[in-house]
Amino acid sequence: MPPKPLEPLVKKLMKGVIALELLGVFGVYGLFHMMNNSQDFRNTMNRRFPSVLEVYYQSNEWAGVYGIRERDHEAWSAKQD
């Protein structure tokens, strides 16, 4: 039975979708890693993308890691004084 004419196109599209999903997963992991290791980067995220930083705080609190938000606000307010 000959292959259907759309089969190669569907395979290419699926490979592209999987590749994009993998790039997204690794990108989000890299962003989380940078925010997890650098208070200065979190400050930059606070100024540019506060909603992304809020998701970071909420995910840590959901995982049982508390106090990051408070330490950041204390450090940032001390820098302004």
C-alpha positions in Angstrom: 0.0 0.0 0.0 1.6 3.3 -1.0 2.1 6.0 1.7 -0.4 8.7 1.9 0.7 12.0 0.4 0.3 14.0 3.7 2.3 11.5 5.8 5.8 13.0 5.2 4.4 16.5 5.9 2.7 15.3 9.2 6.0 13.7 10.3 7.9 16.9 9.7 5.4 18.9 11.5 5.4 16.6 14.5 9.2 16.7 14.6 9.0 20.5 14.6 6.4 20.6 17.4 8.5 18.2 19.5 11.6 20.3 18.9 9.8 23.5 19.8 8.5 21.9 23.0 12.0 20.7 24.0 13.4 24.2 23.4 10.7 25.7 25.6 11.3 23.2 28.4 15.0 23.9 28.4 14.5 27.6 28.1 12.2 27.6 31.1 14.6 25.5 33.1 17.4 27.9 32.2 15.3 30.9 33.3 14.4 29.1 36.6 18.0 28.2 37.2 19.2 31.8 36.7 16.4 33.2 39.0 17.2 30.5 41.6 20.9 31.4 41.7 21.0 35.2 41.3 19.2 37.8 43.4 20.3 40.5 41.0 18.7 38.6 38.1 15.5 38.3 40.1 15.7 42.1 40.6 16.0 42.6 36.9 13.0 40.2 36.4 11.1 42.2 39.0 11.6 45.4 37.0 11.0 44.0 33.5 8.7 41.0 34.0 7.1 41.0 37.4 4.5 38.4 36.5 7.3 35.9 35.7 8.9 36.5 39.0 5.6 36.1 40.8 5.2 32.6 39.1 8.8 31.8 40.4 7.9 32.8 43.9 4.6 30.9 43.8 6.2 27.7 42.4 8.8 27.8 45.2 6.2 28.3 47.9 4.1 25.5 46.4 7.2 23.3 46.6 7.7 24.2 50.3 10.5 26.7 49.9 9.5 29.9 51.8 11.3 33.2 52.5 12.8 34.0 49.1 10.3 36.8 48.4 10.9 38.3 51.8 14.7 38.2 51.5 14.6 39.7 48.1 12.3 42.6 49.2 14.6 43.2 52.3 17.7 43.3 50.1 16.2 45.5 47.5 14.8 48.0 50.0 18.2 48.1 51.7 19.9 49.0 48.4 17.5 51.9 47.8 18.2 53.5 51.2 
